[in-house]
């Protein structure tokens, strides 16, 4: 009898738990302008996002923030004087969101210092990971890589750029060689790169 009650209880808990991903979330449209606040291990900064600069990208970023994709994530690639790249370390979340690609868009807003863009590796490859420009990276506006041109910026740090500048950059690009480990065993990844800064939470400001 106790075993049956235990099974029923577990079923109820699972059934009532919030879903970590629903495909309908990827259909939501972002406001024309909004601000996302990042609480990190180095402090807080705010990003203002403007939808007209890259509508499909902004919709995805809005969805990721709204549904807490970045919470407990990492700034896993901070190349000094170039970019600070970040994302989730949750393999399941990454796979779910990453399966639905963001269509390519032309560059309407340049990659100036403090601006936000999606990372990508070719056509229709923008998914979940983004970077903040640590300097004016205008070459990213026209860079032709794997048959797609440019990285459309769509947001900018409006408060707390000093926090972004202070993110640990000692590992530069070396972390990218262990990116699979980050998703499969975050603890082991952090043993290799213990000084990486983390994202505590990201949320929309009203």
MORAJO-V443209 format. One record per residue. OMEGA is omega in whole degrees, -180 to 180 (999 if undefined). NEAR is the number of other ideal C-beta (glycine too) atoms within 12 Angstrom. Layout:
((OMEGA & NEAR) (OMEGA & NEAR))
//
This chain:
((179 & 7) (180 & 8) (179 & 9) (180 & 10) (179 & 11) (180 & 12) (178 & 13) (-180 & 14) (179 & 14) (179 & 14) (179 & 13) (180 & 12) (180 & 12) (-178 & 12) (-178 & 11) (-179 & 10) (179 & 10) (179 & 12) (178 & 16) (179 & 19) (172 & 25) (-175 & 17) (-180 & 14) (178 & 11) (-177 & 26) (178 & 29) (-176 & 14) (-179 & 19) (-179 & 17) (170 & 32) (-179 & 23) (176 & 16) (174 & 21) (180 & 28) (176 & 29) (179 & 41) (178 & 28) (171 & 40) (-172 & 24) (178 & 33) (179 & 24) (-178 & 26) (-174 & 22) (171 & 26) (-178 & 35) (178 & 29) (173 & 42) (-175 & 30) (-178 & 39) (-171 & 28) (-175 & 26) (-179 & 20) (178 & 32) (-169 & 37) (-177 & 25) (179 & 29) (-179 & 40) (177 & 39) (-179 & 31) (180 & 40) (178 & 46) (-180 & 36) (-179 & 33) (179 & 44) (-177 & 37) (-177 & 24) (166 & 30) (180 & 26) (-173 & 37) (-178 & 38) (-178 & 26) (177 & 22) (-177 & 35) (162 & 37) (-168 & 42) (177 & 44) (177 & 35) (-179 & 35) (-173 & 26) (-180 & 19) (180 & 15) (-178 & 22) (170 & 37) (-175 & 47) (-175 & 38) (178 & 41) (179 & 39) (174 & 36) (-178 & 36) (-174 & 28) (-178 & 22) (178 & 17) (-179 & 29) (180 & 28) (-178 & 17) (-180 & 24) (-176 & 32) (180 & 30) (-179 & 15) (-173 & 26) (175 & 22) (-180 & 35) (178 & 22) (178 & 24) (179 & 30) (180 & 21) (177 & 29) (179 & 22) (-177 & 32) (-179 & 27) (177 & 36) (178 & 26) (178 & 24) (-180 & 33) (-176 & 41) (177 & 49) (174 & 42) (169 & 44) (178 & 31) (-179 & 34) (-178 & 19) (-178 & 16) (176 & 17) (-178 & 19) (176 & 22) (-177 & 35) (-171 & 32) (-174 & 39) (-175 & 39) (175 & 45) (174 & 35) (180 & 43) (180 & 38) (175 & 32) (173 & 23) (-179 & 18) (-174 & 29) (179 & 19) (178 & 18) (179 & 32) (-174 & 23) (-178 & 17) (178 & 20) (-176 & 15) (-179 & 18) (173 & 13) (172 & 14) (-171 & 25) (170 & 20) (176 & 28) (-178 & 42) (173 & 40) (-176 & 40) (179 & 43) (-179 & 40) (175 & 30) (-179 & 31) (179 & 23) (175 & 20) (179 & 26) (177 & 28) (177 & 15) (179 & 27) (-180 & 39) (-176 & 25) (180 & 21) (-175 & 38) (-175 & 28) (-175 & 28) (-180 & 17) (-180 & 28) (-177 & 23) (-175 & 20) (-179 & 17) (-176 & 33) (179 & 23) (-179 & 16) (-173 & 25) (177 & 27) (178 & 17) (180 & 21) (-179 & 33) (-175 & 25) (-179 & 17) (-176 & 16) (-178 & 28) (178 & 13) (178 & 16) (-179 & 26) (173 & 24) (178 & 14) (-175 & 20) (-171 & 32) (-175 & 18) (178 & 20) (177 & 35) (-175 & 34) (174 & 31) (178 & 40) (178 & 21) (174 & 20) (-179 & 36) (-179 & 25) (174 & 26) (-180 & 21) (999 & 8))
//
